[in-house]
Amino acid sequence: MANTKRKLELVKKESAAIIAVSKNTKKDIVELLGIPERKIYVVYEGVPRRFKKVSGETIEKIKEKYRIKGSYLLSVSTLEP
């Protein structure tokens, strides 16, 4: 617990900005963690319309373009928490 408190103090001191996923999350950060409201920006989670479902024909064209055979899984991640 003490380690977590030290990390939060570092975040409060060193962060230029913090992203919150909603106004309520921003409010919680301000009230519970004591981080100044001016440092917190709300960026809503969501998917732009351009990421809509596409036809099977479109998928096949893309797979052909990139020489993808069979099924595939695209994963974007990081090793850090």
N, C-alpha and C positions, 0 to 999 in steps of 0.2 A: 504494500500500500504506500509506503514512504517513497518507493521508487516511482510510482505513478504520480504522486504529488510533485516530485521534483521535475518529472517530464512535463506536467501541466504548467508548472511555473516557467519552464523554459519556453514552452509554446506561447504563453502569455507575453513573455518578454521579447522573444526573437521573431515571432511570426509577423510578417507584413500584412498578411491577409489570411482569413479562414473561410472556407466554403461550407455553407450549411445547405441541406437539401430542402428546407422549408422554413417559413417564418417562425413556426413553433420551435424548430430545432435551434434557430438563431436565438430566440427568446430564452430557451433552456441554457444555451452556452453562456449568454450574458448573466442570467440569474444564478446558475449553479456553479459556473467556473470563474465568474468575475472577469471575463474577457470583454474589453470595450466594444460596444456595438459598432463603432466606426471601422473596426477591423474585420467584421463579419459580413460576407456577401451571400445572398441567397441565390443558388443556381438550382432550379428545379430539375428533377430527374424526368426524362422523357425521351421519346424517339421522334426525330423529325419525320415528316411525311415522305421524304425521299427514301426512307428505309422501309418502304411498303413491301408487301408480299409480291413476288414476281412470278411470271408464268414459267412452266416447265421448259418451254422453248427458250426463254431467256437464260435460264440456268444452264441448259445444255450448251448454248453459245459461249457462255463464260467458261464453262469447264473445258470446252474445246480450245478456246483461246489460250488458256493457261495449262493445257495438257493434263487435266485432272481426270483420272480414270476411277470409276466407281464412286462410292460414298466418301465423304470427307468430313472433318470437323475442324473448324477454325477456332483457336483459343488465343485470346490476348490476355496476358497476365504479367505479374511481377513476382519476384522472390521476396520482396520486402513487404512488410505488413502495411 
